[in-house]
């Protein structure tokens, strides 16, 4: 029998339907369903999670600045979603493979991305943003929801090879309405593929609110495909880590796919090409500032006596260093000549490719002399 779900009325009620371990004020809440999955997380690990989130937020701010200064063509902010990304990504094992969307700055950071990896694709430079084989993360996917199909295909391969790994894919609440995502869940369920679906419900599909996307919690859709799901407070890094450990355990044990809905909030624009002031209120933003994932974990650590101002300053210094290194990597990139786009397309040159090259060269020459 399908679970009885409560319609979404507003963001406050929406969040209260989610599992959590840390309250917005940082207080620890007993959670019989999730506590066992993070019983091993000690204060030093909590400080590391805090550091991760602070660094990612600083990288995100630097990405926006670089785009505004003309150094990047675009940037997709993740401010407010740090707990979802860091909590889940730090639970994923090195052997597993991740299929992200375009907003997973925190995920690739947790997988060991280098300074230039955060900006290479957004600058339009040669190659992928990073080496997918090194990070075991597929290239950033700009086509909404397409990565879910890729993840399921990879997971079916895992099952065929009898390999001990899991595929994990990230997407947003807006993508949940795409056919690709639903088709991916059909295939995942039918073939019992070891894949974890992570829906980052940040409440906005560009300017469309989640209540228009779904009148009921998105996690409630997964059981209809035969996929167990868990809905967690996406601003609670411990709940996100616990949820991912549960999902990985389920998928790795041969029980098939699992689904996580992490309820969070996109504090910035959809991308730097967006103006969110046109469709959401300052009161809504202020409501979510009080649920900030970084402030929540900081408050929890301070209540334990496990964080002081000196440690926090060290974390901020590390964040500033990461941003400085990213900026230096970005400004130091050398863009290859436009005609180099034809290099390496074919093993051997041929007349049709040369014709296209000549036509493009003539097009570029038409701009010579223009100020």
N, C-alpha and C positions, 0 to 999 in steps of 0.2 A: 504494500500500500504506500502511495506517495506521502511524504511528510506534509503536515499542515503548515503552510507558509503565510506569513503576515505581509500584507501589501506595504510597500514603501510609502511613507507619508512625507517625511522630511529627512534631512541628513542626520539629525540627532537620533531619531528613532532607528534609522538605517544602521548606524554604528552600534547601537545597543543590542542588535541582533547578532553581533559578532563575538566569537570567542576571544578572550584576552587573558594575559597574565599580569601585565602592568597597567594600572589605571592611569588616566591622563596626568594625575598629580605625582606619579612615580611609585605609588603604593603597590606592593605585591599582593595579588589576589590569588587565592587558592583555586586551581583549576584541575579537577580530577582527570579531565580528558587530556590535558596537555602537559601537566607538570612533569611527568615521568620522562618526557622527551628532552627536557632541558635540565634535568636534575644534576648533570655534570658541569653545568656552566657556573664557573666560580667568578669572584670579583675581577680577577685579572682579565678573564675573557670578556666580561661585561665592559671593562675599560677599552679593550681592543675593539669591541663592537661600536662603542661611542666614538672612538678615534676614526674608525672607518666612515661612520656617518658624517662626522664633521669634515673630514677630508673630501668626501664626495660632494657635500654641499658647497665647499670652497671651489672645487673643480667646476661644478655646475655654474657658479657665479662667474668664474673666469671665462667659461665658454660663452656666456651671454655677452660679457664685455668684449671679447675678441670678435664676436659677430657684429656688435654695434660699431666697432672700430674698422670694419671692412676686411677683417682677416679670415672670416668664415662666411660661407654662403648662407648658412642656416645653423640653428642649434635647437635641440629639443630638451627643454629643462626637465629636471626630475626633483626639484625642490619640493619637499613634503613627502616624497615617496622613498626616502632613504632607508627607513626601517624595513619596508617590504623587500627592497632589493638586497640590502646587506643581510638581513635576517635569513632570507631564503638562500641566497648565494653561498653564504658561509656554511650552510648545512649540506650543500651539494659536494659530493666527493670528486677528487681530481679525475677519476676514471670516467665520470659521467659527461655527457655532451649537452650543451645548451644551445637553444635556438631562440634568439632574442628578437624583439621588435627594434625600434630605433631610439628608444628612450632609456635603455638599460645601462646607463653610465655606471651605476653602482655595481651592477652585476659584472661588467668587464673589469672594473677596478678590483673586485674581490677575486677575480680569476688571474690577476697579475698583469693587467694592461700597463704598458709603458706610457710615458708622458705624451708622445706623439700619437699614440693609438686613439686617444680621445678626440682628436681633431682632424685626423687625416681625411676621413670620408667627408666630413662637413666642409673641408677646404677644397674638396674636389681633386685631391692628389691621386697619383697612380696607385693602383692596388687596393686591397681591402683596408679597412680601418686598422686591422691588426692581423697577425698570423693565426688563422682559425685552428690550425693543427697544434700550435703551441698552447693556446689558451683553451682548446677544446670548446670553442664557441663559434658557431656559424656566423658569417658576416651579418652586420646589422641589416634588418629587413624593413624596407620602406613601404612595401606593398602590404596593406592592412590584413593581418591574419594569415598570410601565406606561409609564415614560418611554422604554423601549427601542423600543416600537412607535411612539411619537410621533417619535423620532429617525429611524427608518427611513422613515416616511411623509414627513418633511421631506426626507430624503436622496433619495427617489424624485422629489420635486418639484425638487430641485437638478438631478437628471439630466434631467428633462423640460425645465427652463428652460435647460439647458446652462450653468449658473452655475459659477463657479470657487470653490466652497466645499465644506466637508465638515461633516457632522453628527457630533457626538461625544456618547456617552451613558455615564453612570456608574451602576454598580449593585454590590451586594455579593455575596458567595458564596452567601448564602441565597437571593437573588433568582434565582440561576442555575437553581434548581429550579422556578421559576414558569413556567407555560405561556406567559405574555406574552414572556418573554425568548427562549424557544426559537422561538416563532412569529415574533418579530422577526428572528431569524437566518435562518429559512426565507425570509422575504420579502426580506431584504437580499441573500442569496445568489442567489435566483431572479432578482431584478431588477438585480443587480450595483450596488446602491446605494452611493454614497460615504459610508459611515458607519463610525465607529470605536467598537467596544464596549470599555469599560474595566471589568473586573471587579476591584473592590478586595476581594481575599480577606483579610479581617481575622480569619479563623478562627472567627468566631462569628455564627450567625444567631440573634440574641438569646442563648438559652442552649444552642443546638444546635451542637456542634463541626463543623468543616468535614469531618472524616473521615466523619461520618454523611451529610452532603450529597453527598459524592463520594469514592469509594475511589481515584480517580485524579485527577491534576492537572486542574483545570477547563479550562485552556487546551487540553487534549486533546480537548475536546468540539467546539470550533469547526471543525476540519478535517472532521468528519463532516457539517457543513453546507456544506462547500466554502469555508470561510473560513480564511485563514492566520492563525496565532496566534503570540504570543510571550509567554513567561512570564519575568517579571523580579522581582528583589528589590525589593519595594515600599518598603523602607526606604533605598534607594539613589536619591537624587534624580537623579543623572546617568543611571542606568540607566532610570529612568522617563521622563526627558526624551528620551533616545535612542529608547526604544520608541515614544513618541508621534510623534516625527519620522518614524520608519520607517512607522508606521501611516498617518499623514497623507499621506506621499509615495505610498504604495500606493493609498489611496483617491482622492486627487486626480488621479492619473495615469490613472484610468479602469479600474483593475483590480478594483474592487468593494470590499466591506467587509474590515476587519481586526479582530483581536481581541487585546486585551492582558489578561493576568492579572498583577496586581501583588500579590505575596505580602507581606502586612504583618500588623499585629496591632492590634486595638482595645484600647488600654490602659485605657480607662475603661468605664463601663457602656454598654449598648446605647442607652439614653436615661436621663434623670434619674429615670425611673420604674422603673429596673431595679436589682437588687442582684447584681452579678457574683460576689460572694464565695460565693454559694450554689452556683455551678457550676464555678468554676475555682480553681486553687491559686495561692498566693503564689509557689511555685517556678516556675510557668509564667510569671508576670509578670516575675519576676527574670531569667529566661532572655531575655525580649524586651527588657528594659531595657538589656541589654548590646548590643543591636542598634539602639539608639535612632537615628533618622535625623538628628536635630540634632547629637548628640554625634559622630556619624560624620563629618559634613561639617566640623564645627568642628575635629576632629582632623586631617582632611586639609588644611585651610587652614593650620593651625599647623605642620604638617610641611613645608609649602611656604614658611613664613615670611611668609604673606600675611594673618595675623590676629593681633592683639595684644589685650591686655586693654582698652585704650582703645576700640578699634573694637567689641569685644564689648559694652562698656558703652553705647556709642551705639546699638547695635542693641536692647539691652534697654530703653533709654529710649524709643525709637520704639515698641516693643511696649507699654510701659506707657501711652504717649500714646494709642495706638489703643484700648486697653481703656477708658481714661478717657473718650474720646470716645464709645465705644459705650454706656457706662453713662449718660452725660449724655443721649444721644439717646433711650435707652430710658425714662429717668425723665421726660423732657420730652414724651413722647407723650401726646396727649389722646385718650382713648377716646371714640368717638362714642356718643350715646345708643342704648340697645337698639332702640328703635323705628325707628331710621334704617336698619335692615336691609331695610326695605321700600322705601326710596328708590331710585329708579333701576332698579327691577326691570322696569317697563314704561315705555314712552314716555308713555303717558297713564294716569291712575288709572282704576280700575274697581271695581265693587261687590264682586267676590269678593276682591280684594286688600284693600279696606277692611275687609271682614268678618274676614279673617285678622289684620289690624292691630289691630282692636278686641279680638279674642280674646286676642292676645298681650299687649295693654295690660292686660286684665283679669287675666291670669296674673301679670304683673309687680306689679300692684296688690295681689295677694293676699299679697305678702311685706312690704308696708308695715307698719311698726310692730314688725317682728321685730328683735331685737338681733343 
